[in-house]
Amino acid sequence: MNKQWEKHIQPILDSHEWHNFSWVWDPFIRNYKKHSSSQCRKIDEALVDCAFDPASDELAIKAVGIAEMLHSTGISSRWLSIMMRRGLKDQLANFTIEDNKSRYYVSACVMYELKSTIPDIKSIIESLEADQSNSNLEKANDSYFSLLNTCYRALSELND
C-alpha cells in the first residue's frame, strides 16, 4: 500500500507551498478537484486501500482522515463514500481491541452516518467493559479509554 500512497496521495500533500497549513485539508481541498475523474478515481482507490491496510496503522489513520474530510466537505466521489462505508462495516464486524485504528474507524462511522454499525459499536463497548470488570487492567491504558469514549460518543451521535 505504501507505493499507492507515495504515487497518489503524497504528491497532493506535497503540493501545498505554505508552511503553516493543515496537512490534509488545505492541499486536498485545493487540489483534489483539479484532477481528472480518472485521476480522482486512482486517488480514491489509494485512499480506500490505505485506510483498510493492516500493514500500516499510520497510513490507515491518515487515509481515513482524508476520506472523512473529502466526505464532510462534499467533494468526495460517490464511489469513495460507498467504499469507505463498506470498509468501515467490515472493520467493525471483525473488530479486535488490539487494533490501534479502531477508534478512528468508530469515529468515521459517525461521519458516514452508519447507523447499521450501532450493534457492532455496542458489542465493542460490551467487550471493553467486560475486560475492565474482569480486572483485566493491563489492557486499560489510554488507548483503551479513548476507544471506549469514542464508542460512547459514536452511539450518542448515531442514535440522535
VOBA-1610 file (N, C-alpha, C; in pm, whole numbers, padded with zeros to 5 digits, always signed):
BEGIN
Met+00081-00119+00000Met+00000+00000+00000Met+00085+00126+00000Asn+00202+00121+00059Asn+00286+00238+00066Asn+00315+00295-00073Lys+00327+00210-00173Lys+00353+00257-00309Lys+00235+00340-00360Gln+00113+00295-00331Gln-00005+00371-00373Gln-00009+00506-00303Trp+00023+00507-00175Trp+00026+00632-00100Trp+00126+00728-00165Glu+00246+00678-00190Glu+00351+00762-00248Glu+00315+00810-00389Lys+00244+00728-00464Lys+00212+00764-00602Lys+00093+00859-00612His-00011+00837-00532His-00136+00912-00550His-00168+01014-00440Ile-00129+00987-00318Ile-00168+01073-00207Ile-00058+01174-00172Gln+00063+01128-00154Gln+00171+01215-00111Gln+00195+01333-00205Pro+00185+01317-00338Pro+00203+01434-00423Pro+00104+01547-00395Ile-00017+01512-00358Ile-00115+01616-00324Ile-00074+01684-00194Leu-00032+01604-00096Leu+00011+01662+00030Leu+00133+01752+00011Asp+00223+01710-00077Asp+00346+01787-00101Asp+00324+01909-00189Ser+00209+01919-00251Ser+00184+02028-00346Ser+00158+02162-00280His+00133+02162-00151His+00100+02286-00083His+00226+02364-00053Glu+00229+02490-00090Glu+00352+02568-00081Glu+00366+02645+00051Trp+00264+02649+00134Trp+00273+02724+00258Trp+00333+02636+00368His+00388+02701+00467His+00448+02626+00578His+00346+02596+00687Asn+00256+02688+00712Asn+00156+02667+00816Asn+00024+02629+00752Phe-00002+02502+00748Phe-00126+02453+00688Phe-00166+02324+00754Ser-00290+02289+00738Ser-00338+02159+00783Ser-00287+02057+00682Trp-00220+01954+00729Trp-00156+01858+00638Trp-00255+01790+00546Val-00381+01795+00577Val-00481+01730+00493Val-00569+01832+00421Trp-00635+01914+00497Trp-00742+01995+00442Trp-00697+02087+00330Asp-00599+02168+00356Asp-00559+02266+00255Asp-00516+02202+00123Pro-00421+02109+00123Pro-00380+02055-00007Pro-00490+01975-00075Phe-00569+01901+00000Phe-00671+01820-00065Phe-00788+01903-00115Ile-00835+01996-00036Ile-00946+02080-00081Ile-00903+02161-00203Arg-00782+02209-00201Arg-00732+02293-00309Arg-00706+02213-00437Asn-00656+02092-00424Asn-00606+02020-00541Asn-00688+01901-00588Tyr-00769+01844-00504Tyr-00844+01724-00540Tyr-00932+01747-00663Lys-01003+01860-00663Lys-01095+01888-00774Lys-01022+01922-00905Lys-00894+01953-00896Lys-00817+01987-01016Lys-00782+01862-01098His-00794+01747-01037His-00759+01623-01106His-00873+01577-01196Ser-00837+01504-01299Ser-00940+01448-01388Ser-01016+01340-01311Ser-01129+01298-01365Ser-01209+01196-01297Ser-01131+01065-01284Ser-01049+01030-01383Ser-00972+00906-01372Ser-00861+00920-01267Gln-00802+01039-01256Gln-00702+01061-01151Gln-00767+01058-01013Cys-00884+01118-01001Cys-00956+01115-00873Cys-00991+00972-00835Arg-01028+00893-00932Arg-01061+00752-00904Arg-00939+00678-00849Lys-00821+00705-00906Lys-00698+00642-00856Lys-00665+00691-00714Ile-00686+00819-00690Ile-00666+00873-00555Ile-00763+00807-00458Asp-00889+00797-00498Asp-00991+00733-00413Asp-00955+00588-00384Glu-00913+00515-00486Glu-00875+00375-00467Glu-00757+00363-00371Ala-00661+00453-00386Ala-00546+00451-00295Ala-00589+00481-00152Leu-00681+00578-00136Leu-00730+00610-00002Leu-00800+00491+00062Val-00886+00425-00013Val-00958+00310+00042Val-00861+00197+00075Asp-00771+00169-00016Asp-00673+00062+00009Asp-00590+00092+00133Cys-00543+00214+00145Cys-00461+00252+00259Cys-00542+00257+00389Ala-00666+00301+00381Ala-00750+00313+00500Ala-00773+00179+00568Phe-00771+00073+00492Phe-00800-00058+00550Phe-00684-00155+00535Asp-00565-00100+00521Asp-00443-00179+00510Asp-00396-00219+00650Pro-00391-00349+00678Pro-00348-00391+00812Pro-00198-00371+00835Ala-00121-00342+00731Ala+00024-00332+00744Ala+00071-00199+00802Ser-00009-00094+00790Ser+00037+00037+00836Ser-00074+00113+00905Asp-00068+00116+01037Asp-00167+00191+01114Asp-00158+00340+01083Glu-00037+00391+01071Glu-00019+00534+01047Glu-00083+00579+00916Leu-00057+00506+00808Leu-00118+00543+00680Leu-00268+00521+00681Ala-00313+00416+00749Ala-00456+00389+00757Ala-00528+00505+00826Ile-00472+00552+00935Ile-00534+00662+01010Ile-00536+00788+00925Lys-00428+00817+00855Lys-00423+00935+00768Lys-00525+00922+00654Ala-00533+00804+00595Ala-00625+00783+00482Ala-00770+00798+00527Val-00803+00746+00644Val-00938+00761+00697Val-00968+00909+00719Gly-00872+00982+00774Gly-00890+01126+00797Gly-00912+01202+00667Ile-00836+01169+00565Ile-00851+01236+00436Ile-00987+01204+00375Ala-01025+01076+00379Ala-01155+01037+00323Ala-01269+01105+00397Glu-01260+01115+00529Glu-01362+01184+00607Glu-01371+01331+00568Met-01256+01396+00553Met-01252+01536+00516Met-01315+01557+00379Leu-01279+01472+00283Leu-01338+01484+00149Leu-01490+01465+00155His-01534+01370+00236His-01677+01344+00251His-01748+01462+00319Ser-01690+01513+00425Ser-01756+01620+00501Ser-01765+01751+00422Thr-01673+01773+00332Thr-01677+01895+00251Thr-01761+01876+00125Gly-01806+01755+00100Gly-01892+01728-00014Gly-01819+01715-00147Ile-01687+01702-00142Ile-01614+01690-00269Ile-01571+01547-00300Ser-01599+01455-00210Ser-01560+01316-00237Ser-01653+01256-00343Ser-01601+01160-00411Ser-01683+01092-00511Ser-01782+01000-00441Arg-01886+00967-00507Arg-01986+00873-00454Arg-01920+00738-00429Trp-01832+00699-00521Trp-01763+00571-00509Trp-01679+00565-00382Leu-01606+00673-00352Leu-01523+00677-00231Leu-01610+00660-00107Ser-01722+00731-00102Ser-01811+00720+00014Ser-01867+00580+00029Ile-01906+00519-00080Ile-01960+00383-00075Ile-01854+00284-00026Met-01734+00295-00081Met-01628+00201-00044Met-01582+00223+00101Met-01579+00345+00147Met-01543+00371+00287Met-01650+00314+00380Arg-01776+00333+00346Arg-01883+00276+00429Arg-01870+00123+00436Arg-01848+00063+00322Arg-01834-00084+00317Arg-01714-00129+00401Gly-01603-00061+00386Gly-01483-00097+00461Gly-01500-00079+00611Leu-01567+00029+00651Leu-01590+00053+00793Leu-01679-00054+00853Lys-01783-00093+00781Lys-01870-00200+00831Lys-01792-00329+00849Asp-01707-00361+00753Asp-01626-00483+00763Asp-01528-00475+00880Gln-01467-00359+00900Gln-01371-00343+01009Gln-01438-00362+01145Leu-01555-00304+01162Leu-01622-00317+01292Leu-01673-00458+01314Ala-01711-00526+01208Ala-01758-00663+01223Ala-01643-00756+01263Asn-01521-00720+01226Asn-01403-00801+01258Asn-01314-00731+01361Phe-01375-00659+01451Phe-01305-00576+01548Phe-01215-00656+01640Thr-01098-00599+01669Thr-01011-00650+01775Thr-00967-00533+01860Ile-00963-00553+01989Ile-00927-00447+02082Ile-00784-00399+02058Glu-00698-00488+02014Glu-00557-00454+01996Glu-00533-00363+01876Asp-00630-00345+01792Asp-00613-00266+01670Asp-00610-00117+01704Asn-00497-00051+01678Asn-00480+00091+01710Asn-00571+00181+01628Lys-00618+00133+01515Lys-00700+00215+01427Lys-00847+00215+01467Ser-00885+00133+01560Ser-01026+00111+01592Ser-01102+00238+01623Arg-01046+00324+01705Arg-01122+00444+01743Arg-01142+00536+01623Tyr-01049+00534+01529Tyr-01065+00616+01408Tyr-01176+00559+01319Tyr-01183+00427+01314Tyr-01290+00363+01237Tyr-01426+00391+01300Val-01434+00380+01433Val-01561+00407+01502Val-01602+00552+01480Ser-01508+00642+01492Ser-01538+00783+01470Ser-01583+00809+01327Ala-01521+00743+01232Ala-01559+00760+01090Ala-01701+00710+01065Cys-01745+00611+01141Cys-01883+00562+01125Cys-01983+00674+01151Val-01949+00764+01242Val-02037+00878+01270Val-02038+00972+01149Met-01921+01000+01095Met-01910+01090+00980Met-01992+01038+00862Tyr-01986+00907+00842Tyr-02058+00845+00730Tyr-02200+00803+00768Glu-02243+00841+00889Glu-02379+00815+00938Glu-02418+00668+00923Leu-02331+00580+00968Leu-02352+00435+00956Leu-02428+00382+01077Lys-02558+00407+01079Lys-02641+00359+01189Lys-02642+00206+01196Ser-02614+00140+01084Ser-02610-00006+01083Ser-02496-00061+01167Thr-02400+00024+01205Thr-02288-00023+01287Thr-02316-00010+01437Ile-02432+00040+01474Ile-02466+00055+01615Ile-02452-00077+01691Pro-02504-00190+01641Pro-02484-00315+01715Pro-02336-00353+01730Asp-02256-00326+01629Asp-02113-00355+01639Asp-02045-00266+01743Ile-02084-00140+01746Ile-02026-00048+01844Ile-02069-00088+01985Lys-02193-00128+02001Lys-02239-00176+02132Lys-02161-00300+02174Ser-02133-00387+02079Ser-02055-00507+02107Ser-01913-00472+02151Ile-01856-00372+02088Ile-01721-00326+02126Ile-01724-00274+02270Ile-01825-00195+02302Ile-01837-00142+02438Ile-01851-00255+02537Glu-01935-00353+02507Glu-01953-00467+02598Glu-01822-00542+02618Ser-01748-00559+02512Ser-01619-00628+02521Ser-01520-00550+02607Leu-01515-00418+02586Leu-01424-00334+02664Leu-01465-00332+02811Glu-01594-00321+02837Glu-01641-00318+02976Glu-01621-00453+03044Ala-01635-00561+02970Ala-01611-00694+03027Ala-01465-00709+03067Asp-01376-00661+02983Asp-01233-00665+03017Asp-01205-00585+03143Gln-01269-00470+03153Gln-01248-00384+03269Gln-01305-00448+03396Ser-01424-00507+03386Ser-01486-00569+03504Ser-01418-00699+03544Asn-01350-00763+03450Asn-01275-00885+03481Asn-01136-00854+03535Ser-01116-00729+03573Ser-00988-00683+03627Ser-00873-00708+03530Asn-00903-00697+03404Asn-00801-00711+03301Asn-00736-00574+03281Leu-00677-00522+03386Leu-00631-00384+03385Leu-00508-00360+03298Glu-00437-00467+03259Glu-00322-00445+03172Glu-00365-00391+03036Lys-00491-00414+02999Lys-00542-00359+02874Lys-00596-00218+02891Ala-00618-00179+03016Ala-00681-00050+03044Ala-00577+00062+03041Asn-00535+00099+02922Asn-00441+00209+02906Asn-00514+00326+02840Asp-00440+00427+02802Asp-00503+00545+02742Asp-00581+00512+02616Ser-00526+00427+02531Ser-00596+00394+02407Ser-00725+00316+02435Tyr-00723+00234+02539Tyr-00842+00160+02581Tyr-00954+00258+02617Phe-00924+00354+02703Phe-01025+00450+02746Phe-01064+00544+02633Ser-00971+00575+02547Ser-01001+00658+02431Ser-01100+00587+02339Leu-01077+00459+02315Leu-01169+00380+02232Leu-01306+00372+02298Leu-01309+00347+02427Leu-01437+00338+02498Leu-01513+00471+02488Asn-01446+00581+02510Asn-01510+00713+02499Asn-01558+00740+02357Thr-01478+00702+02258Thr-01516+00720+02119Thr-01642+00640+02087Cys-01649+00520+02138Cys-01767+00435+02115Cys-01892+00496+02178Tyr-01880+00544+02302Tyr-01994+00609+02367Tyr-02040+00732+02290Arg-01944+00813+02247Arg-01977+00933+02170Arg-02044+00896+02038Ala-01991+00792+01972Ala-02048+00749+01843Ala-02192+00702+01863Leu-02215+00623+01966Leu-02353+00577+01991Leu-02445+00695+02016Ser-02399+00790+02093Ser-02479+00908+02121Ser-02514+00983+01993Glu-02416+01000+01906Glu-02438+01076+01783Glu-02520+00997+01680Leu-02500+00868+01674Leu-02573+00787+01577Leu-02718+00762+01618Asn-02742+00762+01748Asn-02878+00738+01798Asn-02964+00862+01796Asp-02901+00980+01787Asp-02974+01109+01792Asp-03098+01094+01876
//
